[in-house]
């Protein structure tokens, strides 16, 4: 006899009321909701058992009501077909004591439609599910690193007998040392959570970092699902396609459990970066590259060139292209090489005297958000540096 369990998992949608990429006739928020609806349609068509949203579905702890309504409306087909939806609270959605789903949590006991249950579950504290075929799913919301370590290790330590011969899966929202940020940079922000803390699990799928990455191993496979579509221009160099995961677990009487993990791509308007240096123009090749995209146009040169009629003409052509619908939106960014030289000289003279203003602001932000994992360590180090300045 053969059993199976199929689920869809998505993370870091970051629904916002306003997007920097929004254009005259374009809404990134609408595309994000379309991505969620496409995931729901796929889950319904393939008769999935459950759907997990692994944190940071909203970008704020206080999303507007119309955005929350659009989100719930996007999940309605799941509710109609009895597909249970589990929402894991992410760091953007909580301040440590309350979260943006608190209103929805009160609706878990009520009906969406007469005669139909509300198969919606808000995971604001660790939750364990036992599902056929002999699968344990442990869901962990965003918490302090120490609390995350305690729950992911104690759970499998204390459940060895219960979990024996069962497939053990962790879905959570947290930072892990060794992961990579978008652009291939190592995740060096101090964190005490390491991959060895996941020992005892067969598969670990996490939200929080937007670059998709999976580290397969004989004893443990773990990684980040990544955002389902580009959140900003810093992600345009990500090597793996954006989308969400489909996880299928099958069990046979003789071979035990086996699982397959597939990426389902999501269609969205591409984000690109184009750089023009002093003297460059909008050639036909560049205009073709920008066609149908949201483009960040980076102009790099002297202050004289950046203020010239030549650059003004480039900007006019960009506005015309957007107006004609050839480009969705153009975000212009300038880098003045003259000022960079002056700034570099000033920094050499002032080296060791004071910290950069941005670091001081970050210290204040960390102080306000003291509940965040590893914030205290960072804050202590920054304050020590400030004291020496």
Secondary structure, 3 states (H helix, E strand, C coil): CCEEEEEEEEECCCECCCCCCCECCECHHHHHHHHHHHHHHHHHHCCCCEEEECCCCECCCCCCHHHHHHHHHHCHHHHHCCCEEEEECCHHHECCCCECCHHHHCCCCCCCCCCCCCCEEEECCCEEEEECCCEEEEEECCCCHHHHHHHHHHHHHHCHHHHCCCEEEEEEECCCCCCEECCCEECCCCCCCCHHHHCCCCEEEEECCCCCEEECCCCCEEEECCECCCCCHHHCCCCCCCEEEEEEEEEECCCEEEEEEEEEECCCCCEEEEEEECCCCCCHHHHHHHCCCEEEEEEEECHHHHCCHHHHHHHHHHHHHHHCCCCCEEEEEEEEHHHHHHHHHHHHHHCCCCCCHHHHHHHHHHHHCCCCCCHHHHHHHHHHHHHHC
